[in-house]
C-alpha cells in the first residue's frame, strides 16, 4: 500500500504508483466513491482520435477533381 497527500484540491500519485498503473500522458482517471472513505479508481486510456481527425481536416487527402459543373439534378438524381 502506498500513501499520498491531498493538497490544494489535488491528489498526487507517487511515481512508483503511476508506473505500476501504466499511466500515460492524457489518460483520464475516473474515481467512484464506493462508500465514505472508500473509492475505486479506473483508468480510461487516452485516445488520440480527435487529434487524428483534426489533422486530416487540415490536410485532406486528394480525392481528385470533378471536371465541369454538376447540376442540382445530377447531384440528387439517385435520391428519389
Gaussian input, Z-matrix of N, CA and C with variables (Angstrom, degrees):
# hf/3-21g

backbone

0 1
 N
 C     1     B1
 C     2     B2     1     A1
 N     3     B3     2     A2     1     D1
 C     4     B4     3     A3     2     D2
 C     5     B5     4     A4     3     D3
 N     6     B6     5     A5     4     D4
 C     7     B7     6     A6     5     D5
 C     8     B8     7     A7     6     D6
 N     9     B9     8     A8     7     D7
 C    10    B10     9     A9     8     D8
 C    11    B11    10    A10     9     D9
 N    12    B12    11    A11    10    D10
 C    13    B13    12    A12    11    D11
 C    14    B14    13    A13    12    D12
 N    15    B15    14    A14    13    D13
 C    16    B16    15    A15    14    D14
 C    17    B17    16    A16    15    D15
 N    18    B18    17    A17    16    D16
 C    19    B19    18    A18    17    D17
 C    20    B20    19    A19    18    D18
 N    21    B21    20    A20    19    D19
 C    22    B22    21    A21    20    D20
 C    23    B23    22    A22    21    D21
 N    24    B24    23    A23    22    D22
 C    25    B25    24    A24    23    D23
 C    26    B26    25    A25    24    D24
 N    27    B27    26    A26    25    D25
 C    28    B28    27    A27    26    D26
 C    29    B29    28    A28    27    D27
 N    30    B30    29    A29    28    D28
 C    31    B31    30    A30    29    D29
 C    32    B32    31    A31    30    D30
 N    33    B33    32    A32    31    D31
 C    34    B34    33    A33    32    D32
 C    35    B35    34    A34    33    D33
 N    36    B36    35    A35    34    D34
 C    37    B37    36    A36    35    D35
 C    38    B38    37    A37    36    D36
 N    39    B39    38    A38    37    D37
 C    40    B40    39    A39    38    D38
 C    41    B41    40    A40    39    D39
 N    42    B42    41    A41    40    D40
 C    43    B43    42    A42    41    D41
 C    44    B44    43    A43    42    D42
 N    45    B45    44    A44    43    D43
 C    46    B46    45    A45    44    D44
 C    47    B47    46    A46    45    D45
 N    48    B48    47    A47    46    D46
 C    49    B49    48    A48    47    D47
 C    50    B50    49    A49    48    D48
 N    51    B51    50    A50    49    D49
 C    52    B52    51    A51    50    D50
 C    53    B53    52    A52    51    D51
 N    54    B54    53    A53    52    D52
 C    55    B55    54    A54    53    D53
 C    56    B56    55    A55    54    D54
 N    57    B57    56    A56    55    D55
 C    58    B58    57    A57    56    D56
 C    59    B59    58    A58    57    D57
 N    60    B60    59    A59    58    D58
 C    61    B61    60    A60    59    D59
 C    62    B62    61    A61    60    D60
 N    63    B63    62    A62    61    D61
 C    64    B64    63    A63    62    D62
 C    65    B65    64    A64    63    D63
 N    66    B66    65    A65    64    D64
 C    67    B67    66    A66    65    D65
 C    68    B68    67    A67    66    D66
 N    69    B69    68    A68    67    D67
 C    70    B70    69    A69    68    D68
 C    71    B71    70    A70    69    D69
 N    72    B72    71    A71    70    D70
 C    73    B73    72    A72    71    D71
 C    74    B74    73    A73    72    D72
 N    75    B75    74    A74    73    D73
 C    76    B76    75    A75    74    D74
 C    77    B77    76    A76    75    D75
 N    78    B78    77    A77    76    D76
 C    79    B79    78    A78    77    D77
 C    80    B80    79    A79    78    D78
 N    81    B81    80    A80    79    D79
 C    82    B82    81    A81    80    D80
 C    83    B83    82    A82    81    D81
 N    84    B84    83    A83    82    D82
 C    85    B85    84    A84    83    D83
 C    86    B86    85    A85    84    D84
 N    87    B87    86    A86    85    D85
 C    88    B88    87    A87    86    D86
 C    89    B89    88    A88    87    D87
 N    90    B90    89    A89    88    D88
 C    91    B91    90    A90    89    D89
 C    92    B92    91    A91    90    D90
 N    93    B93    92    A92    91    D91
 C    94    B94    93    A93    92    D92
 C    95    B95    94    A94    93    D93
 N    96    B96    95    A95    94    D94
 C    97    B97    96    A96    95    D95
 C    98    B98    97    A97    96    D96
 N    99    B99    98    A98    97    D97
 C   100   B100    99    A99    98    D98
 C   101   B101   100   A100    99    D99
 N   102   B102   101   A101   100   D100
 C   103   B103   102   A102   101   D101
 C   104   B104   103   A103   102   D102
 N   105   B105   104   A104   103   D103
 C   106   B106   105   A105   104   D104
 C   107   B107   106   A106   105   D105
 N   108   B108   107   A107   106   D106
 C   109   B109   108   A108   107   D107
 C   110   B110   109   A109   108   D108
 N   111   B111   110   A110   109   D109
 C   112   B112   111   A111   110   D110
 C   113   B113   112   A112   111   D111
 N   114   B114   113   A113   112   D112
 C   115   B115   114   A114   113   D113
 C   116   B116   115   A115   114   D114
 N   117   B117   116   A116   115   D115
 C   118   B118   117   A117   116   D116
 C   119   B119   118   A118   117   D117
 N   120   B120   119   A119   118   D118
 C   121   B121   120   A120   119   D119
 C   122   B122   121   A121   120   D120
 N   123   B123   122   A122   121   D121
 C   124   B124   123   A123   122   D122
 C   125   B125   124   A124   123   D123
 N   126   B126   125   A125   124   D124
 C   127   B127   126   A126   125   D125
 C   128   B128   127   A127   126   D126
 N   129   B129   128   A128   127   D127
 C   130   B130   129   A129   128   D128
 C   131   B131   130   A130   129   D129
 N   132   B132   131   A131   130   D130
 C   133   B133   132   A132   131   D131
 C   134   B134   133   A133   132   D132
 N   135   B135   134   A134   133   D133
 C   136   B136   135   A135   134   D134
 C   137   B137   136   A136   135   D135
 N   138   B138   137   A137   136   D136
 C   139   B139   138   A138   137   D137
 C   140   B140   139   A139   138   D138
 N   141   B141   140   A140   139   D139
 C   142   B142   141   A141   140   D140
 C   143   B143   142   A142   141   D141
 N   144   B144   143   A143   142   D142
 C   145   B145   144   A144   143   D143
 C   146   B146   145   A145   144   D144
 N   147   B147   146   A146   145   D145
 C   148   B148   147   A147   146   D146
 C   149   B149   148   A148   147   D147
 N   150   B150   149   A149   148   D148
 C   151   B151   150   A150   149   D149
 C   152   B152   151   A151   150   D150
 N   153   B153   152   A152   151   D151
 C   154   B154   153   A153   152   D152
 C   155   B155   154   A154   153   D153
 N   156   B156   155   A155   154   D154
 C   157   B157   156   A156   155   D155
 C   158   B158   157   A157   156   D156
 N   159   B159   158   A158   157   D157
 C   160   B160   159   A159   158   D158
 C   161   B161   160   A160   159   D159
 N   162   B162   161   A161   160   D160
 C   163   B163   162   A162   161   D161
 C   164   B164   163   A163   162   D162
 N   165   B165   164   A164   163   D163
 C   166   B166   165   A165   164   D164
 C   167   B167   166   A166   165   D165
 N   168   B168   167   A167   166   D166
 C   169   B169   168   A168   167   D167
 C   170   B170   169   A169   168   D168
 N   171   B171   170   A170   169   D169
 C   172   B172   171   A171   170   D170
 C   173   B173   172   A172   171   D171
 N   174   B174   173   A173   172   D172
 C   175   B175   174   A174   173   D173
 C   176   B176   175   A175   174   D174
 N   177   B177   176   A176   175   D175
 C   178   B178   177   A177   176   D176
 C   179   B179   178   A178   177   D177
 N   180   B180   179   A179   178   D178
 C   181   B181   180   A180   179   D179
 C   182   B182   181   A181   180   D180
 N   183   B183   182   A182   181   D181
 C   184   B184   183   A183   182   D182
 C   185   B185   184   A184   183   D183
 N   186   B186   185   A185   184   D184
 C   187   B187   186   A186   185   D185
 C   188   B188   187   A187   186   D186
 N   189   B189   188   A188   187   D187
 C   190   B190   189   A189   188   D188
 C   191   B191   190   A190   189   D189
 N   192   B192   191   A191   190   D190
 C   193   B193   192   A192   191   D191
 C   194   B194   193   A193   192   D192
 N   195   B195   194   A194   193   D193
 C   196   B196   195   A195   194   D194
 C   197   B197   196   A196   195   D195
 N   198   B198   197   A197   196   D196
 C   199   B199   198   A198   197   D197
 C   200   B200   199   A199   198   D198
 N   201   B201   200   A200   199   D199
 C   202   B202   201   A201   200   D200
 C   203   B203   202   A202   201   D201
 N   204   B204   203   A203   202   D202
 C   205   B205   204   A204   203   D203
 C   206   B206   205   A205   204   D204
 N   207   B207   206   A206   205   D205
 C   208   B208   207   A207   206   D206
 C   209   B209   208   A208   207   D207
 N   210   B210   209   A209   208   D208
 C   211   B211   210   A210   209   D209
 C   212   B212   211   A211   210   D210
 N   213   B213   212   A212   211   D211
 C   214   B214   213   A213   212   D212
 C   215   B215   214   A214   213   D213
 N   216   B216   215   A215   214   D214
 C   217   B217   216   A216   215   D215
 C   218   B218   217   A217   216   D216
 N   219   B219   218   A218   217   D217
 C   220   B220   219   A219   218   D218
 C   221   B221   220   A220   219   D219
 N   222   B222   221   A221   220   D220
 C   223   B223   222   A222   221   D221
 C   224   B224   223   A223   222   D222
 N   225   B225   224   A224   223   D223
 C   226   B226   225   A225   224   D224
 C   227   B227   226   A226   225   D225
 N   228   B228   227   A227   226   D226
 C   229   B229   228   A228   227   D227
 C   230   B230   229   A229   228   D228
 N   231   B231   230   A230   229   D229
 C   232   B232   231   A231   230   D230
 C   233   B233   232   A232   231   D231
 N   234   B234   233   A233   232   D232
 C   235   B235   234   A234   233   D233
 C   236   B236   235   A235   234   D234
 N   237   B237   236   A236   235   D235
 C   238   B238   237   A237   236   D236
 C   239   B239   238   A238   237   D237

   B1=1.4533
   B2=1.5273
   B3=1.3246
   B4=1.4591
   B5=1.5142
   B6=1.3051
   B7=1.4574
   B8=1.5193
   B9=1.3148
   B10=1.4550
   B11=1.5181
   B12=1.3212
   B13=1.4565
   B14=1.5151
   B15=1.3201
   B16=1.4651
   B17=1.5111
   B18=1.3538
   B19=1.4543
   B20=1.5163
   B21=1.3232
   B22=1.4692
   B23=1.5327
   B24=1.3250
   B25=1.4668
   B26=1.5267
   B27=1.3110
   B28=1.4687
   B29=1.5141
   B30=1.3210
   B31=1.4540
   B32=1.5210
   B33=1.2941
   B34=1.4550
   B35=1.5242
   B36=1.3402
   B37=1.4539
   B38=1.5236
   B39=1.3040
   B40=1.4607
   B41=1.5323
   B42=1.3175
   B43=1.4685
   B44=1.5293
   B45=1.3263
   B46=1.4621
   B47=1.5372
   B48=1.3327
   B49=1.4665
   B50=1.5334
   B51=1.3327
   B52=1.4633
   B53=1.5227
   B54=1.3224
   B55=1.4621
   B56=1.5256
   B57=1.3153
   B58=1.4709
   B59=1.5231
   B60=1.3532
   B61=1.4597
   B62=1.5227
   B63=1.3147
   B64=1.4536
   B65=1.5157
   B66=1.3257
   B67=1.4615
   B68=1.5175
   B69=1.3302
   B70=1.4570
   B71=1.5185
   B72=1.3103
   B73=1.4618
   B74=1.5263
   B75=1.3275
   B76=1.4630
   B77=1.5235
   B78=1.3365
   B79=1.4601
   B80=1.5233
   B81=1.3181
   B82=1.4622
   B83=1.5195
   B84=1.3278
   B85=1.4596
   B86=1.5185
   B87=1.3167
   B88=1.4717
   B89=1.5213
   B90=1.3190
   B91=1.4580
   B92=1.5226
   B93=1.3173
   B94=1.4657
   B95=1.5240
   B96=1.3211
   B97=1.4626
   B98=1.5202
   B99=1.3131
   B100=1.4617
   B101=1.5223
   B102=1.3099
   B103=1.4631
   B104=1.5148
   B105=1.3004
   B106=1.4598
   B107=1.5264
   B108=1.3194
   B109=1.4529
   B110=1.5172
   B111=1.3376
   B112=1.4669
   B113=1.5264
   B114=1.3222
   B115=1.4603
   B116=1.5235
   B117=1.3130
   B118=1.4620
   B119=1.5271
   B120=1.3237
   B121=1.4551
   B122=1.5222
   B123=1.3279
   B124=1.4655
   B125=1.5158
   B126=1.3139
   B127=1.4602
   B128=1.5209
   B129=1.3304
   B130=1.4620
   B131=1.5209
   B132=1.3050
   B133=1.4598
   B134=1.5159
   B135=1.3217
   B136=1.4630
   B137=1.5192
   B138=1.2958
   B139=1.4589
   B140=1.5166
   B141=1.3053
   B142=1.4585
   B143=1.5260
   B144=1.3380
   B145=1.4658
   B146=1.5192
   B147=1.3193
   B148=1.4655
   B149=1.5224
   B150=1.3243
   B151=1.4638
   B152=1.5257
   B153=1.3461
   B154=1.4715
   B155=1.5206
   B156=1.3301
   B157=1.4656
   B158=1.5178
   B159=1.3358
   B160=1.4629
   B161=1.5195
   B162=1.3165
   B163=1.4610
   B164=1.5299
   B165=1.3356
   B166=1.4724
   B167=1.5186
   B168=1.3265
   B169=1.4597
   B170=1.5314
   B171=1.3308
   B172=1.4588
   B173=1.5256
   B174=1.3252
   B175=1.4686
   B176=1.5298
   B177=1.3334
   B178=1.4653
   B179=1.5321
   B180=1.3310
   B181=1.4648
   B182=1.5250
   B183=1.3211
   B184=1.4601
   B185=1.5271
   B186=1.3015
   B187=1.4669
   B188=1.5293
   B189=1.3017
   B190=1.4613
   B191=1.5179
   B192=1.3002
   B193=1.4541
   B194=1.5166
   B195=1.3147
   B196=1.4638
   B197=1.5196
   B198=1.3060
   B199=1.4584
   B200=1.5113
   B201=1.3034
   B202=1.4554
   B203=1.5133
   B204=1.3278
   B205=1.4644
   B206=1.5107
   B207=1.3179
   B208=1.4577
   B209=1.5166
   B210=1.3121
   B211=1.4607
   B212=1.5200
   B213=1.3068
   B214=1.4593
   B215=1.5267
   B216=1.2982
   B217=1.4710
   B218=1.5316
   B219=1.3434
   B220=1.4585
   B221=1.5262
   B222=1.3083
   B223=1.4511
   B224=1.5312
   B225=1.3385
   B226=1.4577
   B227=1.5247
   B228=1.3210
   B229=1.4576
   B230=1.5264
   B231=1.3081
   B232=1.4766
   B233=1.5220
   B234=1.3151
   B235=1.4586
   B236=1.5158
   B237=1.3041
   B238=1.4632
   B239=1.4982
   A1=108.29
   A2=115.99
   A3=122.10
   A4=109.25
   A5=116.79
   A6=121.43
   A7=110.32
   A8=115.59
   A9=121.78
   A10=108.05
   A11=116.83
   A12=121.20
   A13=111.00
   A14=115.68
   A15=122.52
   A16=105.54
   A17=116.38
   A18=120.12
   A19=110.05
   A20=116.82
   A21=123.13
   A22=111.42
   A23=116.12
   A24=123.59
   A25=113.75
   A26=118.01
   A27=121.19
   A28=109.79
   A29=114.08
   A30=120.79
   A31=106.59
   A32=116.50
   A33=121.11
   A34=109.65
   A35=116.27
   A36=120.47
   A37=109.03
   A38=117.02
   A39=119.40
   A40=111.36
   A41=116.25
   A42=121.70
   A43=111.42
   A44=116.72
   A45=121.23
   A46=110.74
   A47=116.67
   A48=121.62
   A49=109.90
   A50=116.56
   A51=120.50
   A52=111.11
   A53=115.83
   A54=120.49
   A55=111.88
   A56=117.26
   A57=120.38
   A58=111.75
   A59=116.78
   A60=120.85
   A61=111.72
   A62=116.73
   A63=120.80
   A64=112.42
   A65=116.98
   A66=120.82
   A67=110.52
   A68=115.25
   A69=121.79
   A70=108.47
   A71=115.61
   A72=121.69
   A73=109.26
   A74=116.31
   A75=120.87
   A76=114.59
   A77=118.07
   A78=119.95
   A79=109.38
   A80=115.65
   A81=121.53
   A82=107.84
   A83=115.93
   A84=120.56
   A85=108.70
   A86=116.00
   A87=121.04
   A88=107.67
   A89=115.08
   A90=120.02
   A91=108.80
   A92=115.46
   A93=121.92
   A94=107.80
   A95=116.32
   A96=120.07
   A97=107.22
   A98=115.79
   A99=122.10
   A100=109.86
   A101=115.70
   A102=123.55
   A103=106.74
   A104=117.33
   A105=119.69
   A106=109.89
   A107=115.38
   A108=120.81
   A109=114.50
   A110=117.79
   A111=121.13
   A112=109.06
   A113=116.27
   A114=120.77
   A115=109.98
   A116=115.64
   A117=122.51
   A118=107.03
   A119=117.15
   A120=122.91
   A121=108.83
   A122=116.40
   A123=121.69
   A124=108.25
   A125=116.47
   A126=121.02
   A127=109.08
   A128=115.22
   A129=121.05
   A130=106.00
   A131=116.87
   A132=120.78
   A133=110.66
   A134=115.36
   A135=119.74
   A136=109.20
   A137=114.39
   A138=120.41
   A139=106.90
   A140=116.08
   A141=118.96
   A142=111.99
   A143=116.95
   A144=120.58
   A145=111.75
   A146=117.17
   A147=120.17
   A148=110.44
   A149=117.37
   A150=121.00
   A151=110.61
   A152=116.57
   A153=119.51
   A154=111.22
   A155=116.72
   A156=120.40
   A157=110.51
   A158=117.26
   A159=120.24
   A160=111.49
   A161=116.52
   A162=120.15
   A163=110.42
   A164=117.02
   A165=120.83
   A166=111.50
   A167=117.45
   A168=120.27
   A169=111.37
   A170=116.32
   A171=119.88
   A172=111.41
   A173=116.28
   A174=121.89
   A175=109.95
   A176=117.30
   A177=118.91
   A178=111.34
   A179=116.62
   A180=119.32
   A181=110.39
   A182=116.58
   A183=121.30
   A184=108.17
   A185=116.16
   A186=121.34
   A187=111.55
   A188=116.32
   A189=120.12
   A190=110.02
   A191=115.35
   A192=120.40
   A193=109.78
   A194=114.88
   A195=120.55
   A196=107.34
   A197=115.69
   A198=119.47
   A199=109.04
   A200=115.38
   A201=119.74
   A202=110.68
   A203=115.28
   A204=120.52
   A205=109.42
   A206=115.63
   A207=120.60
   A208=108.97
   A209=114.79
   A210=118.41
   A211=108.44
   A212=116.23
   A213=121.39
   A214=110.29
   A215=117.43
   A216=121.61
   A217=111.20
   A218=117.07
   A219=119.74
   A220=111.52
   A221=116.60
   A222=120.23
   A223=111.37
   A224=115.97
   A225=120.46
   A226=113.38
   A227=118.81
   A228=120.10
   A229=113.67
   A230=118.77
   A231=120.74
   A232=112.99
   A233=118.33
   A234=121.18
   A235=112.26
   A236=117.58
   A237=120.03
   A238=113.62
   D1=140.58
   D2=179.63
   D3=-120.63
   D4=142.30
   D5=178.06
   D6=-105.61
   D7=153.06
   D8=176.02
   D9=-141.86
   D10=178.96
   D11=-175.67
   D12=-121.24
   D13=139.90
   D14=172.60
   D15=-91.72
   D16=118.96
   D17=-174.49
   D18=-143.59
   D19=126.05
   D20=178.84
   D21=50.61
   D22=53.37
   D23=177.55
   D24=62.07
   D25=23.33
   D26=-179.92
   D27=-133.33
   D28=150.85
   D29=174.44
   D30=-114.56
   D31=125.63
   D32=-179.19
   D33=-102.60
   D34=124.94
   D35=176.94
   D36=-93.05
   D37=129.17
   D38=177.69
   D39=-59.68
   D40=149.22
   D41=-178.64
   D42=-53.34
   D43=-39.95
   D44=-179.67
   D45=-58.79
   D46=-41.84
   D47=179.06
   D48=-68.57
   D49=-43.32
   D50=178.46
   D51=-57.22
   D52=-44.45
   D53=-179.90
   D54=-66.51
   D55=-42.13
   D56=-179.76
   D57=-66.41
   D58=-32.80
   D59=177.25
   D60=-79.30
   D61=-16.59
   D62=-177.81
   D63=73.54
   D64=31.89
   D65=-178.75
   D66=-66.36
   D67=139.86
   D68=177.15
   D69=-126.37
   D70=158.56
   D71=178.60
   D72=-54.44
   D73=129.45
   D74=178.10
   D75=94.06
   D76=-9.74
   D77=176.74
   D78=-63.47
   D79=146.72
   D80=178.84
   D81=-106.97
   D82=132.34
   D83=177.67
   D84=-102.85
   D85=124.88
   D86=176.63
   D87=-103.84
   D88=131.92
   D89=-179.01
   D90=-119.19
   D91=123.78
   D92=177.99
   D93=-112.35
   D94=125.17
   D95=177.12
   D96=-82.63
   D97=114.15
   D98=-178.70
   D99=-78.62
   D100=-46.89
   D101=174.67
   D102=-159.37
   D103=171.50
   D104=-177.80
   D105=-57.59
   D106=122.28
   D107=179.33
   D108=89.49
   D109=-4.28
   D110=-179.17
   D111=-129.43
   D112=128.72
   D113=-179.90
   D114=-134.00
   D115=154.73
   D116=177.62
   D117=-113.98
   D118=130.56
   D119=-178.87
   D120=-107.54
   D121=130.32
   D122=178.87
   D123=-128.27
   D124=138.16
   D125=-179.75
   D126=-102.26
   D127=124.72
   D128=173.57
   D129=-103.56
   D130=112.49
   D131=-177.15
   D132=-60.55
   D133=143.89
   D134=179.07
   D135=-68.66
   D136=153.72
   D137=179.51
   D138=-132.14
   D139=124.52
   D140=-178.70
   D141=-92.91
   D142=22.49
   D143=-179.20
   D144=-60.21
   D145=-41.42
   D146=-179.57
   D147=-62.19
   D148=-41.27
   D149=179.31
   D150=-65.06
   D151=-39.42
   D152=178.80
   D153=-65.50
   D154=-39.73
   D155=179.06
   D156=-64.49
   D157=-44.96
   D158=178.91
   D159=-62.25
   D160=-37.75
   D161=178.34
   D162=-64.22
   D163=-42.37
   D164=178.76
   D165=-65.77
   D166=-35.67
   D167=178.70
   D168=-67.76
   D169=-34.58
   D170=178.66
   D171=-73.31
   D172=-33.32
   D173=-178.96
   D174=-129.53
   D175=72.68
   D176=-177.19
   D177=-67.19
   D178=150.55
   D179=178.77
   D180=-68.74
   D181=152.88
   D182=177.98
   D183=-79.04
   D184=113.52
   D185=-179.62
   D186=-101.78
   D187=10.16
   D188=-178.78
   D189=88.92
   D190=174.25
   D191=-178.46
   D192=-121.79
   D193=148.91
   D194=175.90
   D195=-86.06
   D196=127.87
   D197=178.87
   D198=-83.58
   D199=132.15
   D200=-179.89
   D201=77.88
   D202=-167.58
   D203=179.90
   D204=-116.08
   D205=145.72
   D206=175.14
   D207=-100.07
   D208=141.24
   D209=176.11
   D210=-81.80
   D211=163.59
   D212=177.92
   D213=-58.32
   D214=-39.07
   D215=-179.78
   D216=-64.75
   D217=-39.08
   D218=179.29
   D219=-68.10
   D220=-35.75
   D221=179.59
   D222=-66.66
   D223=-41.24
   D224=-174.73
   D225=-104.08
   D226=17.41
   D227=-173.85
   D228=-64.16
   D229=-30.79
   D230=-178.53
   D231=-91.08
   D232=3.43
   D233=-177.24
   D234=-75.48
   D235=-36.80
   D236=-176.26
   D237=-83.03

